């Protein structure tokens, strides 16, 4: 399945229970209702963030973020490959 990374210049404040659920979903390794499986979340000290996931396509990534109240477009998402 393709891997995608997306960038957020400023992430919205996230309640602790939402952050805990995201971490739990990532550890479980199960895809969500859109077929997106989170791999890692990287948070910048400046409030920015990157999300790395496996997904059937960029639209699924957009839908996953929308379900969490995070608006984004397909232009915020890049398909990536790993070197290792």
N, C-alpha and C positions, 0 to 999 in steps of 0.2 A: 504494500500500500504506500502511496506517496507520502512524503513528509513535508510539512509546512511550518514556516516561522512567521510570526506576525509581530509588529511593533506598535507600541502604544506610547506616545509622547508623555501622556499623563494618565495614569490609571485612576479610576474613581476609588474613593474610600470603600473598603470592603469589610463588612462585618466579620468578626472572627469565625463565626459558624460557617460562612461562605468559604473563607480561606481553608478551614479545616475540611470541608466537603471536597474542595478542589484537590487538596493534598491526598485525601482518601481515594478519590477517583483515580488520581495519577498512580498511586501505589497499587490499586486493584488491577490496573491495566486493561480495564474493560471499556469498550467504546460506548459513547452515550447514544441517545436516541437519534442523533444525526450521523452516527458512524464515526465520530471523532474520538480518538484515543489520545489523551494528553500524555506527553513524554516528560516535559520539564517546563517550569516557569522561572524566568530570570527577572529579578527586580533590581532596577537601578537605584542608587541612593537619592537620585533626583526625582523619584516618583514615576519614572518611565518603566516599561516592562516589555519583555519578549515572551511569547508562548511558542513552544515547540510541540507539534502533535503529528499524528498520523491521521489522515482523513481521506475520504473518497474524492474530495475536490474542495476548492476554495469556498464554494457556496456553503458547504457543511461547516466550515470554520466560521463564516460570517453568522450563520444561524446559531451556532453554539454560543458565540459571544452575545448575540442579541438576546438569547434566553437568560443571560446573566445581566442584562441591562447595559451592555457595552456596545455602542454603535461603532461600526467600522465598515469599510468597503473592501472589495476584492483587491484594490490597489495597495492595501496595507499588508497583504499576504504574499509571501514568496515561497515557491516550491524549492526545497533544498535536498541535497544528498549528503550523506556522512562520509568522511574519509576513513574512519576507523570503525 
